[in-house]
Amino acid sequence: MLVFRGTEAGFTLVSSSNIVLAPIRISPYSVNGWRSLIVYTKDKGDVVLHFSGTRYPADPSLQPKVRQVELEAASSAIQ
């Protein structure tokens, strides 16, 4: 998964994460000014990725499972 930031000159790569499967959801909660992302991983199911201030985690399988309330409030980005 690649995350880009829109700029006046186009787009700048912010972060890349591997081992991400659809669906990808956008959490209603923010960390360090960016919305958290909820992605599906084969071994853990739905996990939450928090922005560190510079990027999202590269390996989602090492992240915590998402809380059910956050999952239910999330909006879908990619089915």
C-alpha positions as a printed Julia matrix, in Angstrom:
79×3 Matrix{Float64}:
   0.0     0.0    0.0
   1.33    3.43  -0.92
   0.2     6.67   0.74
   0.82    9.97  -1.04
   0.43   13.61  -0.03
  -0.95   16.02  -2.62
   1.28   19.03  -3.27
   1.18   21.95  -5.68
   3.7    20.09  -7.86
   1.8    16.78  -7.81
   2.17   14.01  -5.27
   4.86   13.05  -2.76
   5.24    9.54  -1.36
   4.63    9.57   2.4
   4.62    5.9    3.29
   4.6     2.34   1.99
   3.32   -0.75   3.78
   3.58   -4.38   2.71
   1.34   -7.41   3.24
  -1.85   -5.31   3.01
  -5.09   -6.82   1.75
  -8.41   -5.15   0.98
 -10.55   -3.79   2.42
  -8.73   -0.62   3.43
 -10.7     1.7    5.71
 -10.18    5.19   7.09
 -10.66    5.53  10.83
 -12.53    8.51  12.25
  -9.59    8.95  14.68
  -6.36   10.83  13.97
  -2.82   10.43  15.31
  -0.17   13.1   14.65
  -2.52   14.97  12.34
  -3.3    12.06   9.99
  -6.25    9.68  10.09
  -5.51    6.15  11.19
  -5.9     3.45   8.54
  -7.5     0.05   9.04
  -6.21   -2.73   6.82
  -6.71   -6.47   6.62
  -3.82   -8.87   7.23
  -3.95  -12.57   6.55
  -2.84  -13.72  10.0
  -4.44  -11.13  12.31
  -7.49   -9.83  10.46
  -8.24   -6.1   10.71
  -5.44   -4.03  12.26
  -5.02   -0.3   12.78
  -2.1     1.73  11.42
  -1.29    4.96  13.27
   0.7     7.74  11.62
   4.05    8.22  13.41
   4.51   11.84  12.38
   6.48   10.82   9.3
   4.92    7.58   8.04
   2.56    4.65   8.63
   4.04    1.3    9.8
   5.73   -0.73   7.05
   4.54   -4.11   8.4
   0.84   -4.12   9.34
   1.05   -7.67  10.73
   2.95   -6.23  13.73
   0.2    -3.72  14.57
  -2.68   -4.11  17.05
  -6.07   -5.44  16.08
  -8.6    -2.67  15.58
 -11.25   -2.07  18.24
 -14.74   -3.03  17.04
 -16.16    0.46  17.72
 -13.43    2.03  15.54
 -14.02   -0.52  12.77
 -17.76    0.16  12.74
 -17.19    3.95  12.55
 -14.62    3.75   9.72
 -15.32    4.7    6.13
 -14.31    2.48   3.23
 -11.47    3.59   0.94
 -10.86    0.39  -1.07
 -13.13   -2.63  -1.11
